[in-house]
Amino acid sequence: MSDLDIFEENLNRLEDEIRYYFRDRSLLRRALTHRSFANEQPDPRPPHNEALEFLGDAVLEFLVSSWLLELYPDLSEGTLSKMRAYMVSAVNLQKQAVLLQLGNYLLLNRGEEKTGGRKKSALQVDAYEAVIAAIYLDRGVEAAKEFVRREFAATLSEIDPTNLTKTDYKTALQERLQSHGLPTPHYAIIESLGPDHNRIFQIELRVNGLCLSTGEGTTIKSAHQAAAAIALDNLDEQIERMKEVASTPAEIVVEPNQNGSSHDTQLPND
């Protein structure tokens, strides 16, 4: 059985998983085809999923906006915007993609396979948005609406409109750290990948010099949120380590002066 035959069998399993069966299966194929794979195929090359990802992003924002307004017609625009931003954040989209094991269904070239492409957050999120677009193109807005509401019901139930702190991972992390007497986290860009129109930022989050997590996103802001969300998940395990670093005195090194006497040099902990 060829790789493409296996891929077709996998599509049957994915349709069962998402509880949606395509009339036009080519839309689902395209949603799961990464540019790296398409570019290595002979002409005519199969279409890849970047344009579907673009459409899926817009469809998802529209459907979530409509849903929130339906549920909370009296909330302010600012509150609704924060709720929507949380629901459609890269962190939550990746969670949905992982639940569906979407990375396992992607068509990638060998280079992406070797570098762990199936587990890359950006590729999983792009594929998830592309699947939403494929459903929209296959049967229209009602089908996409049904899928989105089924997929995001649990995420929506986590939101308390009167207290949106939990929906902002950076703020939630900072408050948790402060409650333990620890400093605010430091976020640093460690890598920027891809073309200008589809840039992926990788962020490292450090507290007291310790790296707690790394995150990635299509914007620096979303990458910060992704890193903060991962740090929150592991924070209880890291608290004591950070406190130990904070309480460790700087190392004192005695260095001789040119005249033979000595002086103390204080070295930083990190």
N, C-alpha and C positions, 0 to 999 in steps of 0.2 A: 504494500500500500504506500503510495507516494505521500509526501508531506502535505500536498494540497488536498488529497483525499482525507487525511487525518484532520486537516483544518475544517473541512466540510462537516465531518462528524462532530467536531467540537462545537460548531455553530448550532447543531441540533441541541446539544446539551446546554449551551448558553441561552437559547430561546426558552428552554424549560426553566432555567434559573431566573430569567428576568420576567417570565410569564407573559411574553409577547412573541407572536409568531408573524414573521414578515411575509407580506405578499410579494415584495421584491427583495429577494435575498441578497442581491448585489449591493444594496444599501448597507446591510450589516457587514458584508465583506469589506467594503470601503472603510467603514467606521473603525475596523480593526487592523487596517493596513497602514503601517508606518512608512514615512517617506523613505527611510533607508532601504526597505524591502522593494518598494515600487521602483526606485531609481536604478536598481540592479537587474530589473526584468527587461527582456527584449521588447522592442516596439511591436505593437502598441502597448506601452506600459500601462499597468492598472492604476486607477486613481488612488491617491492616498487620502488620509483622513483629516488633513489640516483645514480644508475649507469646511468640512462638516463640524470640526471642533469650533470654528468661528461661529457658525450658525447655532450650534448647540448651546454655546455660552449665552447667546442672545435669547434663545427660546427658554432656557432655564430661568434667566433673570425675569423675563416677562411672566412666566407661569408662577414663580414664587411671589413676585410682586402682587399679582392678581389674587393669589391665595391669601396673602397677609392682609390685603385691603378688605377682602371678604370677611375674614375672621375678626379684624380689628379696625373697623371703619372710622373710629374716633381718635386713633393714635396719630401723633404728629408725624410729619414726613421724616424728620430726623430719626425718630425711634424706629419707624418702619424700615428706613434705610439701613440702620444698624442690624436689625433682625435679618434682613435679606442678606447683608454682607456676611453674616455668620453662617447662614444656611448654605450659601453658594461658595464659601471659602474653599481654597484648595485643600485645606485640612479635611473638611467634611466630604468633599468630592472624592478624595483619595480613600477615605474610610468606606464610602459606598463602593468604590471600585474594588477595594480589597475584599469586601463581603461577597462580591460577585466573582472574585478571583479573575478579574478582567485581564490582568497581565498575562495569564496563561494562554489567552486566546489571540494575542497579538501576532501579526506577521512582521517579523524583524529580520534584518540581515545578520550575518554572522558577527559583524563588529558589535552591533548592539547587544546581541546575545551574550558575547564574551564579557561585555562591561556591565552586565546585570540589568539590561534594559527593561526586562519584565517587571522588575521591582522599583524602577525609577518613578518617583511621584509624578513628575511632569508628564510622562508617557501614559500613566494610568489615568490621570485627570483628563488629558486630551482625548483619550479613547472613550472615557465615560461621557463627556460632552458630545462626542461624535455619535455615540449610540442614541442619545436623546434626539439629536438632529435627524438621525436615520429613521427613528420612529415617527417624528413629525412629518418627514417627507413621505413616509410610507402610508400613513393613514390620517394625517392631519393633527390639528391642535388638540382635539379631544383625547386621542390616543396618547399623545405626549403628556397631557395633563394627568391622565390616569396613572401613567407610569411614574411621573414625578411625585405625585401625592402619595402613592404607595411607598416609594423609595424614601421619602423625606418625612414621613409621619413621625418617626421616632425622634429625628433631629428637631422638628418643630416642637415636640412635647418637652424638650429640654429648656426651651426659652421661657423666661419669666419677663414679660414686657415691663414690669415695674422695677426689675433689677437686671440690667444687661451686663453686669460685670463679668459674669461667667462666659458671655459670648465674645469677650475681648481677651484672648489668651495672654497678651502682653500685660495688660492691667492685672489680670488674675494672678499671674506669676509674680509680678512685682509686689502685690499685696501679701502673697504667701511668704515671699522672702523677707519682707519688712517685719512680718509678724514673728519671725525667728531671729530678728536682729541682724539680718544679712543685707549687703548692699544691693543696689539695682544691677540688673544684668547688663552685660556689654555685648552688643551685636556687631559682628564684623563680616563683611563680604569676603569669602575665601575663593570664590570662583564665579565667573560669568560665562555662560555657554550659549551657543547658538547664534543665529543671525539677528540683526537688530529688530526685525518684526516679530520674532519669536524667541526672545531672550529668556534664559533661565538663570536665576540668581541663587547661589548657594550661600547660606549664612551659618556662621558658627556663633553659638551663644555661650558666653563664659560668665561665671560668678566667682569672685575671689581667685581668678586665674585658672579655675577648673572649667573644662569644657563639659557642659551639661548635655548639649544636643546640637545637631545640625538640622537645618531645614532648607527647603527650596521652594521657589515659586516664580511665577512669570513677572512679578513686581517685587521690589525690595520689601514693601509693606507685607505682602502675602508670605514672603519667605520668613520674615520676622515672626509672623503669627504661627507659621508652621513649626518653627524652632521652639517657640514658647509653648505650644501645645504638647510637643514631645517632652519638653523639660518638665511640664506639669505632671505628665503621666509617670515620670520616674523620680519626682522630687523627694518623696519620703525616703527613698534609698540614698539620696545624695546629701540630705540636710546635714548629717553628722560629719561627712567628709568636708563640707564647706566650712562648718564651724571649727573643725580642727585646723584647717588652713588659716582661718582668720585669727585663731588664738596662738598659732605658732610664732614665736618671736623671730625677728630677723636674725640671720646668722652673723656673728661678729668675727671678723677676720683681722688678725693683728699683722700689720705690714710695717717693715722697718723703714724709717726715713733715711735719707742719704747720709745724715750725720750719725746713724747708728741707733738713734732712739726709735721708738715705735709709736704708732697711732692706730686707733680702731677704725675699721671701715665696715659700715653696715650694708649688708647685701639684702636686696629685696627677697620676699618669700617666693615670688613667682619668677 
